[in-house]
Amino acid sequence: MMKTSYHCTKCNYKFQRDKEVTKCPYCGATGSVEKSKTAQELLDALTEMDDTLQDTREEMGKYR
């Protein structure tokens, strides 16, 4: 089984687990654990943001 990377939004502890977790194994905070994004997910988000910015610039150019 492939492990998933997680991080705690409270203490920033990074770890991997086979199963989904909701409690940080380091600080014990409940509900503060999020799945870490992969490099590809981050690149995809940046590309989407760049496309949106470009669309906005083009739309604003129509009103000049």
C-alpha positions as CSV (number, residue, x, y, z in Angstrom):
1,M,0.0,0.0,0.0
2,M,1.3,3.5,-0.9
3,K,1.7,6.0,1.9
4,T,0.2,9.4,1.8
5,S,2.0,12.5,3.0
6,Y,0.3,14.7,5.6
7,H,1.1,17.9,7.5
8,C,-0.3,19.5,10.7
9,T,-1.5,23.0,10.2
10,K,-0.9,23.8,13.9
11,C,2.7,22.6,14.5
12,N,3.7,22.0,10.8
13,Y,4.8,18.4,11.5
14,K,5.1,16.4,8.3
15,F,4.6,12.6,8.2
16,Q,3.3,9.7,6.1
17,R,0.6,7.2,6.8
18,D,-1.2,4.3,5.1
19,K,-4.6,5.4,6.4
20,E,-6.2,8.8,6.5
21,V,-5.7,10.6,9.8
22,T,-7.3,13.6,11.6
23,K,-5.1,13.9,14.7
24,C,-1.5,15.0,14.6
25,P,0.8,12.3,16.0
26,Y,3.2,14.9,17.2
27,C,1.2,17.7,18.9
28,G,-2.1,15.8,19.3
29,A,-4.2,18.5,17.6
30,T,-7.5,17.2,16.2
31,G,-8.7,18.4,12.9
32,S,-5.4,20.1,12.0
33,V,-4.1,17.4,9.6
34,E,-4.2,18.0,5.9
35,K,-3.0,15.9,3.0
36,S,0.2,17.4,1.5
37,K,0.0,18.4,-2.1
38,T,2.3,16.7,-4.6
39,A,4.6,18.7,-6.8
40,Q,2.3,18.1,-9.8
41,E,-0.7,19.3,-7.8
42,L,1.1,22.5,-7.0
43,L,2.2,23.0,-10.6
44,D,-1.4,22.4,-11.8
45,A,-2.7,25.0,-9.3
46,L,-0.1,27.6,-10.5
47,T,-0.9,27.0,-14.1
48,E,-4.6,27.4,-13.4
49,M,-3.9,30.7,-11.5
50,D,-1.8,31.9,-14.4
51,D,-4.5,31.1,-16.9
52,T,-7.1,33.0,-14.8
53,L,-4.7,36.0,-14.5
54,Q,-4.2,36.0,-18.3
55,D,-7.9,35.9,-18.9
56,T,-8.5,38.8,-16.5
57,R,-5.8,40.9,-18.3
58,E,-7.3,40.2,-21.7
59,E,-10.8,41.1,-20.4
60,M,-9.5,44.3,-18.8
61,G,-7.7,45.2,-22.1
62,K,-11.1,45.4,-23.8
63,Y,-12.0,48.4,-21.7
64,R,-9.0,50.6,-22.4
